[in-house]
Amino acid sequence: MKTVIANVINDLAKIPNLGELMPKEMARATELVEQGTLKHLFIKDDHMGAVLVLANVNAEEAKKVMESFPMFPHFQEIIYTETEQSF
């Protein structure tokens, strides 16, 4: 099974309309969970981003998934790591 880890770097404190975007962001995450694409979502303790585990996608598909998040324009960087789950 192909898995991509997306390490999102962004400063939540610098997003001017965070209160408006956060419910939309969580709704999109829920859709991806229901589709079986998003397996895990970890919010960083320092509020400087998140780590997402995306299943059954390659790096190019993962980029498209990440672009579908409402906060995507505010992401400073996303580091993609393709993995192969062994067990």
PDB file with SEQRES, HELIX, SHEET and CRYST1 records, atoms N, CA, C and O in Angstrom:
SEQRES   1 A   87  MET LYS THR VAL ILE ALA ASN VAL ILE ASN ASP LEU ALA          
SEQRES   2 A   87  LYS ILE PRO ASN LEU GLY GLU LEU MET PRO LYS GLU MET          
SEQRES   3 A   87  ALA ARG ALA THR GLU LEU VAL GLU GLN GLY THR LEU LYS          
SEQRES   4 A   87  HIS LEU PHE ILE LYS ASP ASP HIS MET GLY ALA VAL LEU          
SEQRES   5 A   87  VAL LEU ALA ASN VAL ASN ALA GLU GLU ALA LYS LYS VAL          
SEQRES   6 A   87  MET GLU SER PHE PRO MET PHE PRO HIS PHE GLN GLU ILE          
SEQRES   7 A   87  ILE TYR THR GLU THR GLU GLN SER PHE                          
HELIX    1 AA1 LEU A   12  LYS A   14  5                                   3    
HELIX    2 AA2 LEU A   18  GLN A   35  1                                  18    
HELIX    3 AA3 ALA A   59  GLU A   67  1                                   9    
HELIX    4 AA4 PHE A   72  HIS A   74  5                                   3    
SHEET    1 AA1 4 LEU A  38  ILE A  43  0                                        
SHEET    2 AA1 4 GLY A  49  ALA A  55 -1                                        
SHEET    3 AA1 4 LYS A   2  ILE A   9 -1                                        
SHEET    4 AA1 4 GLU A  77  GLU A  84 -1                                        
CRYST1    1.000    1.000    1.000  90.00  90.00  90.00 P 1           1          
ATOM      1  N   MET A   1       0.840  -1.175   0.000  1.00  0.00           N  
ATOM      2  CA  MET A   1       0.000   0.000   0.000  1.00  0.00           C  
ATOM      3  C   MET A   1       0.889   1.244   0.000  1.00  0.00           C  
ATOM      4  O   MET A   1       1.782   1.366   0.838  1.00  0.00           O  
ATOM      5  N   LYS A   2       0.652   2.159  -0.929  1.00  0.00           N  
ATOM      6  CA  LYS A   2       1.383   3.423  -0.979  1.00  0.00           C  
ATOM      7  C   LYS A   2       0.819   4.375   0.070  1.00  0.00           C  
ATOM      8  O   LYS A   2      -0.395   4.526   0.211  1.00  0.00           O  
ATOM      9  N   THR A   3       1.710   4.998   0.785  1.00  0.00           N  
ATOM     10  CA  THR A   3       1.334   5.987   1.787  1.00  0.00           C  
ATOM     11  C   THR A   3       2.232   7.197   1.608  1.00  0.00           C  
ATOM     12  O   THR A   3       3.436   7.055   1.395  1.00  0.00           O  
ATOM     13  N   VAL A   4       1.654   8.386   1.692  1.00  0.00           N  
ATOM     14  CA  VAL A   4       2.435   9.618   1.629  1.00  0.00           C  
ATOM     15  C   VAL A   4       2.234  10.367   2.931  1.00  0.00           C  
ATOM     16  O   VAL A   4       1.109  10.552   3.395  1.00  0.00           O  
ATOM     17  N   ILE A   5       3.342  10.794   3.511  1.00  0.00           N  
ATOM     18  CA  ILE A   5       3.299  11.631   4.701  1.00  0.00           C  
ATOM     19  C   ILE A   5       3.502  13.065   4.232  1.00  0.00           C  
ATOM     20  O   ILE A   5       4.499  13.379   3.581  1.00  0.00           O  
ATOM     21  N   ALA A   6       2.555  13.929   4.563  1.00  0.00           N  
ATOM     22  CA  ALA A   6       2.632  15.344   4.193  1.00  0.00           C  
ATOM     23  C   ALA A   6       2.889  16.155   5.458  1.00  0.00           C  
ATOM     24  O   ALA A   6       2.043  16.231   6.348  1.00  0.00           O  
ATOM     25  N   ASN A   7       4.058  16.750   5.516  1.00  0.00           N  
ATOM     26  CA  ASN A   7       4.451  17.570   6.661  1.00  0.00           C  
ATOM     27  C   ASN A   7       4.204  19.028   6.281  1.00  0.00           C  
ATOM     28  O   ASN A   7       4.956  19.612   5.501  1.00  0.00           O  
ATOM     29  N   VAL A   8       3.145  19.606   6.840  1.00  0.00           N  
ATOM     30  CA  VAL A   8       2.744  20.972   6.518  1.00  0.00           C  
ATOM     31  C   VAL A   8       3.390  21.938   7.506  1.00  0.00           C  
ATOM     32  O   VAL A   8       3.332  21.750   8.721  1.00  0.00           O  
ATOM     33  N   ILE A   9       4.003  22.973   6.949  1.00  0.00           N  
ATOM     34  CA  ILE A   9       4.606  24.009   7.778  1.00  0.00           C  
ATOM     35  C   ILE A   9       3.850  25.306   7.510  1.00  0.00           C  
ATOM     36  O   ILE A   9       3.843  25.815   6.389  1.00  0.00           O  
ATOM     37  N   ASN A  10       3.222  25.825   8.543  1.00  0.00           N  
ATOM     38  CA  ASN A  10       2.547  27.121   8.458  1.00  0.00           C  
ATOM     39  C   ASN A  10       2.325  27.652   9.866  1.00  0.00           C  
ATOM     40  O   ASN A  10       2.210  26.884  10.822  1.00  0.00           O  
ATOM     41  N   ASP A  11       2.267  28.946   9.980  1.00  0.00           N  
ATOM     42  CA  ASP A  11       2.075  29.601  11.272  1.00  0.00           C  
ATOM     43  C   ASP A  11       0.607  29.991  11.392  1.00  0.00           C  
ATOM     44  O   ASP A  11       0.159  30.953  10.769  1.00  0.00           O  
ATOM     45  N   LEU A  12      -0.135  29.238  12.194  1.00  0.00           N  
ATOM     46  CA  LEU A  12      -1.569  29.506  12.341  1.00  0.00           C  
ATOM     47  C   LEU A  12      -1.842  30.925  12.825  1.00  0.00           C  
ATOM     48  O   LEU A  12      -2.871  31.507  12.482  1.00  0.00           O  
ATOM     49  N   ALA A  13      -0.940  31.483  13.608  1.00  0.00           N  
ATOM     50  CA  ALA A  13      -1.130  32.839  14.139  1.00  0.00           C  
ATOM     51  C   ALA A  13      -1.126  33.890  13.032  1.00  0.00           C  
ATOM     52  O   ALA A  13      -1.615  35.000  13.240  1.00  0.00           O  
ATOM     53  N   LYS A  14      -0.591  33.564  11.877  1.00  0.00           N  
ATOM     54  CA  LYS A  14      -0.501  34.525  10.778  1.00  0.00           C  
ATOM     55  C   LYS A  14      -1.645  34.408   9.776  1.00  0.00           C  
ATOM     56  O   LYS A  14      -1.658  35.114   8.767  1.00  0.00           O  
ATOM     57  N   ILE A  15      -2.600  33.528  10.043  1.00  0.00           N  
ATOM     58  CA  ILE A  15      -3.745  33.370   9.145  1.00  0.00           C  
ATOM     59  C   ILE A  15      -4.850  34.299   9.637  1.00  0.00           C  
ATOM     60  O   ILE A  15      -5.419  34.066  10.703  1.00  0.00           O  
ATOM     61  N   PRO A  16      -5.162  35.352   8.874  1.00  0.00           N  
ATOM     62  CA  PRO A  16      -6.094  36.376   9.367  1.00  0.00           C  
ATOM     63  C   PRO A  16      -7.518  35.877   9.607  1.00  0.00           C  
ATOM     64  O   PRO A  16      -8.176  36.339  10.540  1.00  0.00           O  
ATOM     65  N   ASN A  17      -8.000  34.963   8.802  1.00  0.00           N  
ATOM     66  CA  ASN A  17      -9.379  34.478   8.925  1.00  0.00           C  
ATOM     67  C   ASN A  17      -9.415  33.033   9.410  1.00  0.00           C  
ATOM     68  O   ASN A  17     -10.205  32.225   8.921  1.00  0.00           O  
ATOM     69  N   LEU A  18      -8.565  32.718  10.366  1.00  0.00           N  
ATOM     70  CA  LEU A  18      -8.443  31.349  10.872  1.00  0.00           C  
ATOM     71  C   LEU A  18      -9.774  30.815  11.398  1.00  0.00           C  
ATOM     72  O   LEU A  18     -10.127  29.666  11.130  1.00  0.00           O  
ATOM     73  N   GLY A  19     -10.508  31.629  12.139  1.00  0.00           N  
ATOM     74  CA  GLY A  19     -11.789  31.194  12.694  1.00  0.00           C  
ATOM     75  C   GLY A  19     -12.789  30.787  11.629  1.00  0.00           C  
ATOM     76  O   GLY A  19     -13.611  29.896  11.846  1.00  0.00           O  
ATOM     77  N   GLU A  20     -12.718  31.431  10.493  1.00  0.00           N  
ATOM     78  CA  GLU A  20     -13.607  31.112   9.377  1.00  0.00           C  
ATOM     79  C   GLU A  20     -13.125  29.872   8.613  1.00  0.00           C  
ATOM     80  O   GLU A  20     -13.933  29.063   8.157  1.00  0.00           O  
ATOM     81  N   LEU A  21     -11.818  29.732   8.481  1.00  0.00           N  
ATOM     82  CA  LEU A  21     -11.262  28.632   7.699  1.00  0.00           C  
ATOM     83  C   LEU A  21     -11.220  27.296   8.436  1.00  0.00           C  
ATOM     84  O   LEU A  21     -11.354  26.244   7.811  1.00  0.00           O  
ATOM     85  N   MET A  22     -11.037  27.325   9.749  1.00  0.00           N  
ATOM     86  CA  MET A  22     -10.839  26.081  10.495  1.00  0.00           C  
ATOM     87  C   MET A  22     -12.012  25.100  10.356  1.00  0.00           C  
ATOM     88  O   MET A  22     -11.768  23.914  10.134  1.00  0.00           O  
ATOM     89  N   PRO A  23     -13.269  25.538  10.474  1.00  0.00           N  
ATOM     90  CA  PRO A  23     -14.372  24.576  10.282  1.00  0.00           C  
ATOM     91  C   PRO A  23     -14.384  23.980   8.867  1.00  0.00           C  
ATOM     92  O   PRO A  23     -14.702  22.803   8.693  1.00  0.00           O  
ATOM     93  N   LYS A  24     -14.041  24.785   7.867  1.00  0.00           N  
ATOM     94  CA  LYS A  24     -13.982  24.291   6.488  1.00  0.00           C  
ATOM     95  C   LYS A  24     -12.838  23.291   6.328  1.00  0.00           C  
ATOM     96  O   LYS A  24     -12.964  22.295   5.615  1.00  0.00           O  
ATOM     97  N   GLU A  25     -11.731  23.567   6.995  1.00  0.00           N  
ATOM     98  CA  GLU A  25     -10.568  22.678   6.950  1.00  0.00           C  
ATOM     99  C   GLU A  25     -10.917  21.314   7.554  1.00  0.00           C  
ATOM    100  O   GLU A  25     -10.569  20.273   6.996  1.00  0.00           O  
ATOM    101  N   MET A  26     -11.604  21.331   8.692  1.00  0.00           N  
ATOM    102  CA  MET A  26     -11.977  20.082   9.358  1.00  0.00           C  
ATOM    103  C   MET A  26     -13.033  19.325   8.555  1.00  0.00           C  
ATOM    104  O   MET A  26     -13.031  18.094   8.529  1.00  0.00           O  
ATOM    105  N   ALA A  27     -13.936  20.058   7.901  1.00  0.00           N  
ATOM    106  CA  ALA A  27     -14.941  19.407   7.051  1.00  0.00           C  
ATOM    107  C   ALA A  27     -14.260  18.688   5.885  1.00  0.00           C  
ATOM    108  O   ALA A  27     -14.644  17.574   5.530  1.00  0.00           O  
ATOM    109  N   ARG A  28     -13.253  19.325   5.294  1.00  0.00           N  
ATOM    110  CA  ARG A  28     -12.517  18.683   4.195  1.00  0.00           C  
ATOM    111  C   ARG A  28     -11.765  17.456   4.697  1.00  0.00           C  
ATOM    112  O   ARG A  28     -11.729  16.429   4.020  1.00  0.00           O  
ATOM    113  N   ALA A  29     -11.168  17.558   5.878  1.00  0.00           N  
ATOM    114  CA  ALA A  29     -10.465  16.411   6.462  1.00  0.00           C  
ATOM    115  C   ALA A  29     -11.433  15.249   6.677  1.00  0.00           C  
ATOM    116  O   ALA A  29     -11.094  14.098   6.401  1.00  0.00           O  
ATOM    117  N   THR A  30     -12.628  15.546   7.168  1.00  0.00           N  
ATOM    118  CA  THR A  30     -13.637  14.510   7.397  1.00  0.00           C  
ATOM    119  C   THR A  30     -14.018  13.824   6.086  1.00  0.00           C  
ATOM    120  O   THR A  30     -14.156  12.602   6.043  1.00  0.00           O  
ATOM    121  N   GLU A  31     -14.188  14.606   5.018  1.00  0.00           N  
ATOM    122  CA  GLU A  31     -14.497  14.026   3.704  1.00  0.00           C  
ATOM    123  C   GLU A  31     -13.403  13.053   3.270  1.00  0.00           C  
ATOM    124  O   GLU A  31     -13.687  11.965   2.771  1.00  0.00           O  
ATOM    125  N   LEU A  32     -12.151  13.460   3.467  1.00  0.00           N  
ATOM    126  CA  LEU A  32     -11.032  12.611   3.058  1.00  0.00           C  
ATOM    127  C   LEU A  32     -10.939  11.345   3.904  1.00  0.00           C  
ATOM    128  O   LEU A  32     -10.546  10.292   3.402  1.00  0.00           O  
ATOM    129  N   VAL A  33     -11.296  11.440   5.179  1.00  0.00           N  
ATOM    130  CA  VAL A  33     -11.339  10.248   6.041  1.00  0.00           C  
ATOM    131  C   VAL A  33     -12.413   9.293   5.518  1.00  0.00           C  
ATOM    132  O   VAL A  33     -12.178   8.091   5.392  1.00  0.00           O  
ATOM    133  N   GLU A  34     -13.584   9.834   5.216  1.00  0.00           N  
ATOM    134  CA  GLU A  34     -14.687   9.008   4.722  1.00  0.00           C  
ATOM    135  C   GLU A  34     -14.349   8.350   3.384  1.00  0.00           C  
ATOM    136  O   GLU A  34     -14.829   7.254   3.097  1.00  0.00           O  
ATOM    137  N   GLN A  35     -13.528   9.007   2.566  1.00  0.00           N  
ATOM    138  CA  GLN A  35     -13.104   8.454   1.280  1.00  0.00           C  
ATOM    139  C   GLN A  35     -11.980   7.425   1.441  1.00  0.00           C  
ATOM    140  O   GLN A  35     -11.639   6.716   0.495  1.00  0.00           O  
ATOM    141  N   GLY A  36     -11.413   7.354   2.641  1.00  0.00           N  
ATOM    142  CA  GLY A  36     -10.318   6.424   2.889  1.00  0.00           C  
ATOM    143  C   GLY A  36      -8.949   6.960   2.502  1.00  0.00           C  
ATOM    144  O   GLY A  36      -7.969   6.214   2.498  1.00  0.00           O  
ATOM    145  N   THR A  37      -8.873   8.238   2.177  1.00  0.00           N  
ATOM    146  CA  THR A  37      -7.603   8.844   1.759  1.00  0.00           C  
ATOM    147  C   THR A  37      -6.797   9.344   2.947  1.00  0.00           C  
ATOM    148  O   THR A  37      -5.586   9.127   3.003  1.00  0.00           O  
ATOM    149  N   LEU A  38      -7.443  10.008   3.892  1.00  0.00           N  
ATOM    150  CA  LEU A  38      -6.747  10.547   5.064  1.00  0.00           C  
ATOM    151  C   LEU A  38      -6.832   9.533   6.197  1.00  0.00           C  
ATOM    152  O   LEU A  38      -7.916   9.218   6.688  1.00  0.00           O  
ATOM    153  N   LYS A  39      -5.672   9.028   6.602  1.00  0.00           N  
ATOM    154  CA  LYS A  39      -5.621   8.027   7.671  1.00  0.00           C  
ATOM    155  C   LYS A  39      -5.335   8.649   9.026  1.00  0.00           C  
ATOM    156  O   LYS A  39      -5.875   8.203  10.038  1.00  0.00           O  
ATOM    157  N   HIS A  40      -4.492   9.674   9.058  1.00  0.00           N  
ATOM    158  CA  HIS A  40      -4.145  10.322  10.325  1.00  0.00           C  
ATOM    159  C   HIS A  40      -3.900  11.802  10.077  1.00  0.00           C  
ATOM    160  O   HIS A  40      -3.407  12.202   9.023  1.00  0.00           O  
ATOM    161  N   LEU A  41      -4.257  12.605  11.073  1.00  0.00           N  
ATOM    162  CA  LEU A  41      -3.992  14.043  11.047  1.00  0.00           C  
ATOM    163  C   LEU A  41      -3.465  14.430  12.416  1.00  0.00           C  
ATOM    164  O   LEU A  41      -4.160  14.297  13.423  1.00  0.00           O  
ATOM    165  N   PHE A  42      -2.241  14.905  12.445  1.00  0.00           N  
ATOM    166  CA  PHE A  42      -1.605  15.329  13.691  1.00  0.00           C  
ATOM    167  C   PHE A  42      -1.361  16.830  13.621  1.00  0.00           C  
ATOM    168  O   PHE A  42      -0.697  17.304  12.699  1.00  0.00           O  
ATOM    169  N   ILE A  43      -1.886  17.579  14.575  1.00  0.00           N  
ATOM    170  CA  ILE A  43      -1.625  19.013  14.673  1.00  0.00           C  
ATOM    171  C   ILE A  43      -0.380  19.190  15.532  1.00  0.00           C  
ATOM    172  O   ILE A  43      -0.281  18.613  16.615  1.00  0.00           O  
ATOM    173  N   LYS A  44       0.554  19.974  15.059  1.00  0.00           N  
ATOM    174  CA  LYS A  44       1.801  20.174  15.796  1.00  0.00           C  
ATOM    175  C   LYS A  44       1.551  20.983  17.068  1.00  0.00           C  
ATOM    176  O   LYS A  44       0.772  21.937  17.067  1.00  0.00           O  
ATOM    177  N   ASP A  45       2.217  20.593  18.146  1.00  0.00           N  
ATOM    178  CA  ASP A  45       2.053  21.257  19.439  1.00  0.00           C  
ATOM    179  C   ASP A  45       2.384  22.742  19.394  1.00  0.00           C  
ATOM    180  O   ASP A  45       1.799  23.533  20.135  1.00  0.00           O  
ATOM    181  N   ASP A  46       3.317  23.125  18.529  1.00  0.00           N  
ATOM    182  CA  ASP A  46       3.735  24.527  18.468  1.00  0.00           C  
ATOM    183  C   ASP A  46       2.858  25.369  17.534  1.00  0.00           C  
ATOM    184  O   ASP A  46       3.168  26.531  17.273  1.00  0.00           O  
ATOM    185  N   HIS A  47       1.765  24.783  17.030  1.00  0.00           N  
ATOM    186  CA  HIS A  47       0.826  25.461  16.125  1.00  0.00           C  
ATOM    187  C   HIS A  47       1.500  25.948  14.846  1.00  0.00           C  
ATOM    188  O   HIS A  47       1.092  26.948  14.256  1.00  0.00           O  
ATOM    189  N   MET A  48       2.532  25.227  14.430  1.00  0.00           N  
ATOM    190  CA  MET A  48       3.265  25.593  13.217  1.00  0.00           C  
ATOM    191  C   MET A  48       2.999  24.606  12.084  1.00  0.00           C  
ATOM    192  O   MET A  48       3.849  24.405  11.217  1.00  0.00           O  
ATOM    193  N   GLY A  49       1.821  23.995  12.094  1.00  0.00           N  
ATOM    194  CA  GLY A  49       1.466  23.110  11.000  1.00  0.00           C  
ATOM    195  C   GLY A  49       0.860  21.805  11.459  1.00  0.00           C  
ATOM    196  O   GLY A  49       0.345  21.681  12.570  1.00  0.00           O  
ATOM    197  N   ALA A  50       0.938  20.831  10.561  1.00  0.00           N  
ATOM    198  CA  ALA A  50       0.327  19.530  10.810  1.00  0.00           C  
ATOM    199  C   ALA A  50       1.072  18.464  10.013  1.00  0.00           C  
ATOM    200  O   ALA A  50       1.833  18.767   9.094  1.00  0.00           O  
ATOM    201  N   VAL A  51       0.837  17.228  10.384  1.00  0.00           N  
ATOM    202  CA  VAL A  51       1.363  16.086   9.640  1.00  0.00           C  
ATOM    203  C   VAL A  51       0.166  15.217   9.269  1.00  0.00           C  
ATOM    204  O   VAL A  51      -0.611  14.808  10.132  1.00  0.00           O  
ATOM    205  N   LEU A  52       0.031  14.943   7.980  1.00  0.00           N  
ATOM    206  CA  LEU A  52      -1.072  14.127   7.490  1.00  0.00           C  
ATOM    207  C   LEU A  52      -0.522  12.844   6.888  1.00  0.00           C  
ATOM    208  O   LEU A  52       0.512  12.852   6.220  1.00  0.00           O  
ATOM    209  N   VAL A  53      -1.218  11.751   7.130  1.00  0.00           N  
ATOM    210  CA  VAL A  53      -0.863  10.467   6.537  1.00  0.00           C  
ATOM    211  C   VAL A  53      -1.959  10.144   5.524  1.00  0.00           C  
ATOM    212  O   VAL A  53      -3.118   9.936   5.882  1.00  0.00           O  
ATOM    213  N   LEU A  54      -1.566  10.107   4.254  1.00  0.00           N  
ATOM    214  CA  LEU A  54      -2.496   9.880   3.155  1.00  0.00           C  
ATOM    215  C   LEU A  54      -2.258   8.492   2.574  1.00  0.00           C  
ATOM    216  O   LEU A  54      -1.121   8.124   2.275  1.00  0.00           O  
ATOM    217  N   ALA A  55      -3.328   7.726   2.414  1.00  0.00           N  
ATOM    218  CA  ALA A  55      -3.221   6.339   1.954  1.00  0.00           C  
ATOM    219  C   ALA A  55      -3.614   6.205   0.491  1.00  0.00           C  
ATOM    220  O   ALA A  55      -4.437   6.958  -0.028  1.00  0.00           O  
ATOM    221  N   ASN A  56      -2.995   5.217  -0.160  1.00  0.00           N  
ATOM    222  CA  ASN A  56      -3.323   4.834  -1.534  1.00  0.00           C  
ATOM    223  C   ASN A  56      -3.147   5.965  -2.540  1.00  0.00           C  
ATOM    224  O   ASN A  56      -3.907   6.074  -3.502  1.00  0.00           O  
ATOM    225  N   VAL A  57      -2.140   6.805  -2.314  1.00  0.00           N  
ATOM    226  CA  VAL A  57      -1.819   7.889  -3.238  1.00  0.00           C  
ATOM    227  C   VAL A  57      -0.306   7.939  -3.442  1.00  0.00           C  
ATOM    228  O   VAL A  57       0.462   7.493  -2.590  1.00  0.00           O  
ATOM    229  N   ASN A  58       0.107   8.486  -4.578  1.00  0.00           N  
ATOM    230  CA  ASN A  58       1.523   8.761  -4.775  1.00  0.00           C  
ATOM    231  C   ASN A  58       1.751  10.246  -4.473  1.00  0.00           C  
ATOM    232  O   ASN A  58       0.811  10.946  -4.096  1.00  0.00           O  
ATOM    233  N   ALA A  59       2.955  10.722  -4.629  1.00  0.00           N  
ATOM    234  CA  ALA A  59       3.271  12.108  -4.261  1.00  0.00           C  
ATOM    235  C   ALA A  59       2.471  13.113  -5.087  1.00  0.00           C  
ATOM    236  O   ALA A  59       2.002  14.115  -4.547  1.00  0.00           O  
ATOM    237  N   GLU A  60       2.311  12.865  -6.375  1.00  0.00           N  
ATOM    238  CA  GLU A  60       1.557  13.799  -7.222  1.00  0.00           C  
ATOM    239  C   GLU A  60       0.088  13.858  -6.809  1.00  0.00           C  
ATOM    240  O   GLU A  60      -0.503  14.937  -6.756  1.00  0.00           O  
ATOM    241  N   GLU A  61      -0.494  12.707  -6.520  1.00  0.00           N  
ATOM    242  CA  GLU A  61      -1.890  12.675  -6.060  1.00  0.00           C  
ATOM    243  C   GLU A  61      -2.014  13.344  -4.699  1.00  0.00           C  
ATOM    244  O   GLU A  61      -3.000  14.032  -4.433  1.00  0.00           O  
ATOM    245  N   ALA A  62      -1.028  13.150  -3.837  1.00  0.00           N  
ATOM    246  CA  ALA A  62      -1.039  13.778  -2.513  1.00  0.00           C  
ATOM    247  C   ALA A  62      -1.026  15.292  -2.636  1.00  0.00           C  
ATOM    248  O   ALA A  62      -1.691  15.984  -1.865  1.00  0.00           O  
ATOM    249  N   LYS A  63      -0.273  15.812  -3.598  1.00  0.00           N  
ATOM    250  CA  LYS A  63      -0.233  17.265  -3.810  1.00  0.00           C  
ATOM    251  C   LYS A  63      -1.611  17.794  -4.176  1.00  0.00           C  
ATOM    252  O   LYS A  63      -2.015  18.858  -3.704  1.00  0.00           O  
ATOM    253  N   LYS A  64      -2.330  17.061  -5.010  1.00  0.00           N  
ATOM    254  CA  LYS A  64      -3.687  17.479  -5.387  1.00  0.00           C  
ATOM    255  C   LYS A  64      -4.622  17.441  -4.182  1.00  0.00           C  
ATOM    256  O   LYS A  64      -5.461  18.326  -4.011  1.00  0.00           O  
ATOM    257  N   VAL A  65      -4.473  16.417  -3.352  1.00  0.00           N  
ATOM    258  CA  VAL A  65      -5.288  16.321  -2.134  1.00  0.00           C  
ATOM    259  C   VAL A  65      -5.010  17.524  -1.236  1.00  0.00           C  
ATOM    260  O   VAL A  65      -5.940  18.149  -0.727  1.00  0.00           O  
ATOM    261  N   MET A  66      -3.745  17.845  -1.044  1.00  0.00           N  
ATOM    262  CA  MET A  66      -3.391  18.953  -0.157  1.00  0.00           C  
ATOM    263  C   MET A  66      -3.887  20.289  -0.704  1.00  0.00           C  
ATOM    264  O   MET A  66      -4.268  21.168   0.068  1.00  0.00           O  
ATOM    265  N   GLU A  67      -3.887  20.449  -2.018  1.00  0.00           N  
ATOM    266  CA  GLU A  67      -4.393  21.676  -2.640  1.00  0.00           C  
ATOM    267  C   GLU A  67      -5.888  21.850  -2.416  1.00  0.00           C  
ATOM    268  O   GLU A  67      -6.407  22.956  -2.569  1.00  0.00           O  
ATOM    269  N   SER A  68      -6.589  20.780  -2.057  1.00  0.00           N  
ATOM    270  CA  SER A  68      -8.039  20.852  -1.849  1.00  0.00           C  
ATOM    271  C   SER A  68      -8.414  21.406  -0.473  1.00  0.00           C  
ATOM    272  O   SER A  68      -9.588  21.666  -0.211  1.00  0.00           O  
ATOM    273  N   PHE A  69      -7.434  21.588   0.401  1.00  0.00           N  
ATOM    274  CA  PHE A  69      -7.721  22.136   1.728  1.00  0.00           C  
ATOM    275  C   PHE A  69      -7.900  23.651   1.645  1.00  0.00           C  
ATOM    276  O   PHE A  69      -7.121  24.323   0.969  1.00  0.00           O  
ATOM    277  N   PRO A  70      -8.911  24.199   2.320  1.00  0.00           N  
ATOM    278  CA  PRO A  70      -9.141  25.647   2.287  1.00  0.00           C  
ATOM    279  C   PRO A  70      -7.948  26.485   2.757  1.00  0.00           C  
ATOM    280  O   PRO A  70      -7.778  27.618   2.306  1.00  0.00           O  
ATOM    281  N   MET A  71      -7.132  25.948   3.646  1.00  0.00           N  
ATOM    282  CA  MET A  71      -5.985  26.705   4.147  1.00  0.00           C  
ATOM    283  C   MET A  71      -4.749  26.569   3.266  1.00  0.00           C  
ATOM    284  O   MET A  71      -3.710  27.155   3.569  1.00  0.00           O  
ATOM    285  N   PHE A  72      -4.845  25.807   2.184  1.00  0.00           N  
ATOM    286  CA  PHE A  72      -3.674  25.562   1.339  1.00  0.00           C  
ATOM    287  C   PHE A  72      -2.920  26.841   0.947  1.00  0.00           C  
ATOM    288  O   PHE A  72      -1.689  26.840   0.980  1.00  0.00           O  
ATOM    289  N   PRO A  73      -3.608  27.928   0.578  1.00  0.00           N  
ATOM    290  CA  PRO A  73      -2.865  29.142   0.204  1.00  0.00           C  
ATOM    291  C   PRO A  73      -1.994  29.703   1.336  1.00  0.00           C  
ATOM    292  O   PRO A  73      -1.077  30.484   1.083  1.00  0.00           O  
ATOM    293  N   HIS A  74      -2.276  29.311   2.565  1.00  0.00           N  
ATOM    294  CA  HIS A  74      -1.518  29.809   3.716  1.00  0.00           C  
ATOM    295  C   HIS A  74      -0.377  28.877   4.126  1.00  0.00           C  
ATOM    296  O   HIS A  74       0.417  29.221   5.002  1.00  0.00           O  
ATOM    297  N   PHE A  75      -0.289  27.699   3.499  1.00  0.00           N  
ATOM    298  CA  PHE A  75       0.789  26.770   3.844  1.00  0.00           C  
ATOM    299  C   PHE A  75       2.107  27.352   3.341  1.00  0.00           C  
ATOM    300  O   PHE A  75       2.227  27.698   2.165  1.00  0.00           O  
ATOM    301  N   GLN A  76       3.088  27.459   4.222  1.00  0.00           N  
ATOM    302  CA  GLN A  76       4.393  27.980   3.825  1.00  0.00           C  
ATOM    303  C   GLN A  76       5.175  26.932   3.044  1.00  0.00           C  
ATOM    304  O   GLN A  76       5.886  27.256   2.092  1.00  0.00           O  
ATOM    305  N   GLU A  77       5.040  25.689   3.450  1.00  0.00           N  
ATOM    306  CA  GLU A  77       5.770  24.601   2.802  1.00  0.00           C  
ATOM    307  C   GLU A  77       5.084  23.284   3.132  1.00  0.00           C  
ATOM    308  O   GLU A  77       4.494  23.130   4.201  1.00  0.00           O  
ATOM    309  N   ILE A  78       5.166  22.339   2.206  1.00  0.00           N  
ATOM    310  CA  ILE A  78       4.723  20.969   2.463  1.00  0.00           C  
ATOM    311  C   ILE A  78       5.849  20.047   2.013  1.00  0.00           C  
ATOM    312  O   ILE A  78       6.305  20.113   0.871  1.00  0.00           O  
ATOM    313  N   ILE A  79       6.281  19.199   2.914  1.00  0.00           N  
ATOM    314  CA  ILE A  79       7.317  18.218   2.596  1.00  0.00           C  
ATOM    315  C   ILE A  79       6.620  16.870   2.444  1.00  0.00           C  
ATOM    316  O   ILE A  79       5.990  16.376   3.378  1.00  0.00           O  
ATOM    317  N   TYR A  80       6.742  16.283   1.255  1.00  0.00           N  
ATOM    318  CA  TYR A  80       6.090  15.014   0.954  1.00  0.00           C  
ATOM    319  C   TYR A  80       7.104  13.879   1.049  1.00  0.00           C  
ATOM    320  O   TYR A  80       8.213  13.974   0.523  1.00  0.00           O  
ATOM    321  N   THR A  81       6.707  12.804   1.728  1.00  0.00           N  
ATOM    322  CA  THR A  81       7.543  11.613   1.825  1.00  0.00           C  
ATOM    323  C   THR A  81       6.706  10.412   1.413  1.00  0.00           C  
ATOM    324  O   THR A  81       5.725  10.072   2.075  1.00  0.00           O  
ATOM    325  N   GLU A  82       7.100   9.768   0.307  1.00  0.00           N  
ATOM    326  CA  GLU A  82       6.408   8.557  -0.136  1.00  0.00           C  
ATOM    327  C   GLU A  82       6.953   7.372   0.638  1.00  0.00           C  
ATOM    328  O   GLU A  82       8.165   7.226   0.800  1.00  0.00           O  
ATOM    329  N   THR A  83       6.053   6.530   1.114  1.00  0.00           N  
ATOM    330  CA  THR A  83       6.460   5.348   1.868  1.00  0.00           C  
ATOM    331  C   THR A  83       5.703   4.131   1.346  1.00  0.00           C  
ATOM    332  O   THR A  83       4.693   4.248   0.652  1.00  0.00           O  
ATOM    333  N   GLU A  84       6.209   2.997   1.692  1.00  0.00           N  
ATOM    334  CA  GLU A  84       5.564   1.722   1.388  1.00  0.00           C  
ATOM    335  C   GLU A  84       5.324   1.058   2.736  1.00  0.00           C  
ATOM    336  O   GLU A  84       6.276   0.733   3.447  1.00  0.00           O  
ATOM    337  N   GLN A  85       4.062   0.855   3.093  1.00  0.00           N  
ATOM    338  CA  GLN A  85       3.753   0.263   4.397  1.00  0.00           C  
ATOM    339  C   GLN A  85       4.082  -1.220   4.360  1.00  0.00           C  
ATOM    340  O   GLN A  85       3.625  -1.942   3.473  1.00  0.00           O  
ATOM    341  N   SER A  86       4.873  -1.672   5.323  1.00  0.00           N  
ATOM    342  CA  SER A  86       5.291  -3.071   5.313  1.00  0.00           C  
ATOM    343  C   SER A  86       4.495  -3.951   6.272  1.00  0.00           C  
ATOM    344  O   SER A  86       4.398  -5.156   6.042  1.00  0.00           O  
ATOM    345  N   PHE A  87       3.933  -3.401   7.321  1.00  0.00           N  
ATOM    346  CA  PHE A  87       3.071  -4.174   8.223  1.00  0.00           C  
ATOM    347  C   PHE A  87       2.206  -3.259   9.025  1.00  0.00           C  
ATOM    348  O   PHE A  87       1.410  -3.721   9.843  1.00  0.00           O  
TER     349      PHE A  87                                                      
END                                                                             
